[in-house]
Amino acid sequence: MAAGEIFLGEIREQPAALRDLLAAEEEIAEVGRRIGSRPRLVRLVAHGSSDNAASYAVYAFGILSGWTATRDSISLSVYYGAELDFADSLVIALSQSGRTPDVVSYVERARARGALTVAFTNEGDSPLAGAAEILVPVHAGAERAVAATKTYTNEVAALALLAGHAAGRGEEVADGIRAVADAMDAAIPGLDAQTRALAVPFSFVGRMVVIGRGIEYGTAREIALKLKETCRVAADALTATDLAHGPVAALDQLFPVWAIASDDAALPAVEAAVTRAREVGALIVASGSAAAKLEGAAHVLATPAAPLPLLSPLLSVLPGQLFASALSSAKGLDPDEPAHLSKVTLAPQPSEA
Amino acid sequence: MAAGEIFLGEIREQPAALRDLLAAEEEIAEVGRRIGSRPRLVRLVAHGSSDNAASYAVYAFGILSGWTATRDSISLSVYYGAELDFADSLVIALSQSGRTPDVVSYVERARARGALTVAFTNEGDSPLAGAAEILVPVHAGAERAVAATKTYTNEVAALALLAGHAAGRGEEVADGIRAVADAMDAAIPGLDAQTRALAVPFSFVGRMVVIGRGIEYGTAREIALKLKETCRVAADALTATDLAHGPVAALDQLFPVWAIASDDAALPAVEAAVTRAREVGALIVASGSAAAKLEGAAHVLATPAAPLPLLSPLLSVLPGQLFASALSSAKGLDPDEPAHLSKVTLAPQPSEA
């Protein structure tokens, strides 16, 4: 098998993986019923791509169900032993492998302190699944490329479903994901061709900024991570607004900006950031359902509009994944097995864990 | 005045600025009394350097007072109009100028929804000061360089003081800051000379990762921001653990890692990350009170131990600020007025704000 075929194959499998998740949707509906009324706080813990899905969940819970969700500090509990109040907290821990050590430690501590703990994982037989009270399998099937794709999108979809069920809108979200899967299938071939062409002039780019805001901030983080993992690009994810608070000073013609524009309430922030970036001479790649609205972009990678705006991130991550696949190949790298990475990251444990 | 003298001058003024804050400490003690018992949640909102101080506050409140604090999403309230429950929330908004538009909007909305709102700002006569119920002046004096230094450290110290007063340990924290100011004065000349020497071989470095974990994660973010603002380096701040979850694949000899090591419970995570980075051939700059414990570092910028470990970030940011000053000058840039930046960043407002 040629280098990169596994990674690209898994990108293309994402619509099918979403349908597999939908087939098991009743599991998530049941979790929604067990969680019941609004928790004091939803605490999300994860690393890497799963942490980017957690960024999305802050918006899914906030917008759909009005719950306050936060990406919680792991080290505060695991390393510092902080005396936090976990009563009425809902903990959602995400890990593709279910084996991320400090996430498992966090869940054990939070559960001992009274949190309701839920594990989202692709491995039902894992330490994380054992540590949490409730298991949500993400049903992405075996993921063989080191860089995550379909486990990321299935985590995002599973989080949207849970937030939807918490808000009594589970059916609407499920129908939306079904339509998104079809839209993905339709969009992938064209985006694949576009990103292969774009990869050629980017072969010598070593630095990029990826911006998004609101529901697309997690997408920006995920695209930046793919570029770091598979293309060795120093890609920094920023909220559109934070770009202007300092980092814009570093941009120039050889330091391009990838902007994710969804047609939603946060679009003005992205438009303003792109205007600033253009003023300093940065080349702009515009992606997302509102990509065509970003004036002056050198490259436009439009994605279909999602039936529910909140589900846009499932589609807007596609151009970034496909571009990472194409750029990695253009650079002669192997995105299936990036240098120095393994599929499961075993972080150090605190000595007293 | 030569380029960079304002920025460097303000770095050197930090001990004096901390003493000015301490002279007004009773203001913060009074705020601590008004806040009273544990809020359901501390919601921190800010951009840029102030947001990096907010990263620190998550740990200050967690460790000192056992309060759960989070850097809240601004766009969820300001752009998406999410129906969040702000009852029993303490909002802390940080802005050097007090004029960051979406931060002001957030405070207005949170206050209308029942939050207790506190503004930390260097400008008492500002929209933010007017919007919040309680004002905490950070007493840094006029800051003229575009890239923040003394307003950042005074925000960090003011947040530590408030967390200390909330925990009945205000005096201990104040005494600690007093000792830190003296330690800063003693350390600056040596670090200044060291970082000037280090800047020479870094003149052509365009990409860096800055890592820290726990209480030093905010420091990592702040040093990375200074490098972006004043040196045009693509500097990505990561928690030590997140480095291994993908980004390590991008490192090589020309993509160095700046590691912040404090002598505290999170040190094993930093040590493990440095080992991984060395395995892939990355050059390591070690800074902080435990810098000498990081094996194989090419450069060591040790800082004095803080009397209270929680106050280490006030000292460990110094090598990064001084290095940014030196590298900016070595590159022929002007850190006082970086290209394309202005002191006050006026972000776009949502149309319906």
Chai-1 contact restraints between the chains, C-beta under 6 A:
chainA,res_idxA,chainB,res_idxB,connection_type,confidence,min_distance_angstrom,max_distance_angstrom,comment,restraint_id
A,H47,B,D242,contact,1.0,0.0,6.0,A-B,restraint_1
A,H47,B,H245,contact,1.0,0.0,6.0,A-B,restraint_2
A,G48,B,H245,contact,1.0,0.0,6.0,A-B,restraint_3
A,G48,B,G246,contact,1.0,0.0,6.0,A-B,restraint_4
A,V58,B,S73,contact,1.0,0.0,6.0,A-B,restraint_5
A,G62,B,L76,contact,1.0,0.0,6.0,A-B,restraint_6
A,G62,B,A82,contact,1.0,0.0,6.0,A-B,restraint_7
A,I63,B,Y80,contact,1.0,0.0,6.0,A-B,restraint_8
A,I63,B,A82,contact,1.0,0.0,6.0,A-B,restraint_9
A,G66,B,E83,contact,1.0,0.0,6.0,A-B,restraint_10
A,G66,B,L84,contact,1.0,0.0,6.0,A-B,restraint_11
A,T68,B,L84,contact,1.0,0.0,6.0,A-B,restraint_12
A,T70,B,T70,contact,1.0,0.0,6.0,A-B,restraint_13
A,S73,B,V58,contact,1.0,0.0,6.0,A-B,restraint_14
A,S75,B,R213,contact,1.0,0.0,6.0,A-B,restraint_15
A,S75,B,G214,contact,1.0,0.0,6.0,A-B,restraint_16
A,S75,B,A266,contact,1.0,0.0,6.0,A-B,restraint_17
A,L76,B,G62,contact,1.0,0.0,6.0,A-B,restraint_18
A,Y79,B,G214,contact,1.0,0.0,6.0,A-B,restraint_19
A,Y79,B,A265,contact,1.0,0.0,6.0,A-B,restraint_20
A,Y79,B,A266,contact,1.0,0.0,6.0,A-B,restraint_21
A,Y80,B,I63,contact,1.0,0.0,6.0,A-B,restraint_22
A,Y80,B,A265,contact,1.0,0.0,6.0,A-B,restraint_23
A,A82,B,G62,contact,1.0,0.0,6.0,A-B,restraint_24
A,A82,B,I63,contact,1.0,0.0,6.0,A-B,restraint_25
A,E83,B,G66,contact,1.0,0.0,6.0,A-B,restraint_26
A,L84,B,G66,contact,1.0,0.0,6.0,A-B,restraint_27
A,L84,B,T68,contact,1.0,0.0,6.0,A-B,restraint_28
A,R207,B,R207,contact,1.0,0.0,6.0,A-B,restraint_29
A,R207,B,A234,contact,1.0,0.0,6.0,A-B,restraint_30
A,R213,B,S75,contact,1.0,0.0,6.0,A-B,restraint_31
A,G214,B,S75,contact,1.0,0.0,6.0,A-B,restraint_32
A,G214,B,Y79,contact,1.0,0.0,6.0,A-B,restraint_33
A,L225,B,G246,contact,1.0,0.0,6.0,A-B,restraint_34
A,K228,B,G246,contact,1.0,0.0,6.0,A-B,restraint_35
A,K228,B,P247,contact,1.0,0.0,6.0,A-B,restraint_36
A,K228,B,A250,contact,1.0,0.0,6.0,A-B,restraint_37
A,E229,B,G246,contact,1.0,0.0,6.0,A-B,restraint_38
A,E229,B,A249,contact,1.0,0.0,6.0,A-B,restraint_39
A,R232,B,A250,contact,1.0,0.0,6.0,A-B,restraint_40
A,A234,B,R207,contact,1.0,0.0,6.0,A-B,restraint_41
A,A234,B,A234,contact,1.0,0.0,6.0,A-B,restraint_42
A,D236,B,D236,contact,1.0,0.0,6.0,A-B,restraint_43
A,T241,B,A347,contact,1.0,0.0,6.0,A-B,restraint_44
A,D242,B,H47,contact,1.0,0.0,6.0,A-B,restraint_45
A,A244,B,T345,contact,1.0,0.0,6.0,A-B,restraint_46
A,H245,B,H47,contact,1.0,0.0,6.0,A-B,restraint_47
A,H245,B,G48,contact,1.0,0.0,6.0,A-B,restraint_48
A,H245,B,T345,contact,1.0,0.0,6.0,A-B,restraint_49
A,G246,B,G48,contact,1.0,0.0,6.0,A-B,restraint_50
A,G246,B,L225,contact,1.0,0.0,6.0,A-B,restraint_51
A,G246,B,K228,contact,1.0,0.0,6.0,A-B,restraint_52
A,G246,B,E229,contact,1.0,0.0,6.0,A-B,restraint_53
A,P247,B,K228,contact,1.0,0.0,6.0,A-B,restraint_54
A,V248,B,H340,contact,1.0,0.0,6.0,A-B,restraint_55
A,A249,B,E229,contact,1.0,0.0,6.0,A-B,restraint_56
A,A249,B,P338,contact,1.0,0.0,6.0,A-B,restraint_57
A,A249,B,A339,contact,1.0,0.0,6.0,A-B,restraint_58
A,A249,B,H340,contact,1.0,0.0,6.0,A-B,restraint_59
A,A249,B,L341,contact,1.0,0.0,6.0,A-B,restraint_60
A,A250,B,K228,contact,1.0,0.0,6.0,A-B,restraint_61
A,A250,B,R232,contact,1.0,0.0,6.0,A-B,restraint_62
A,A265,B,Y79,contact,1.0,0.0,6.0,A-B,restraint_63
A,A265,B,Y80,contact,1.0,0.0,6.0,A-B,restraint_64
A,A266,B,S75,contact,1.0,0.0,6.0,A-B,restraint_65
A,A266,B,Y79,contact,1.0,0.0,6.0,A-B,restraint_66
A,P268,B,P348,contact,1.0,0.0,6.0,A-B,restraint_67
A,A269,B,P348,contact,1.0,0.0,6.0,A-B,restraint_68
A,A272,B,P348,contact,1.0,0.0,6.0,A-B,restraint_69
A,V280,B,H340,contact,1.0,0.0,6.0,A-B,restraint_70
A,P338,B,A249,contact,1.0,0.0,6.0,A-B,restraint_71
A,A339,B,A249,contact,1.0,0.0,6.0,A-B,restraint_72
A,H340,B,V248,contact,1.0,0.0,6.0,A-B,restraint_73
A,H340,B,A249,contact,1.0,0.0,6.0,A-B,restraint_74
A,H340,B,V280,contact,1.0,0.0,6.0,A-B,restraint_75
A,L341,B,A249,contact,1.0,0.0,6.0,A-B,restraint_76
A,T345,B,A244,contact,1.0,0.0,6.0,A-B,restraint_77
A,T345,B,H245,contact,1.0,0.0,6.0,A-B,restraint_78
A,A347,B,T241,contact,1.0,0.0,6.0,A-B,restraint_79
A,P348,B,P268,contact,1.0,0.0,6.0,A-B,restraint_80
A,P348,B,A269,contact,1.0,0.0,6.0,A-B,restraint_81
A,P348,B,A272,contact,1.0,0.0,6.0,A-B,restraint_82
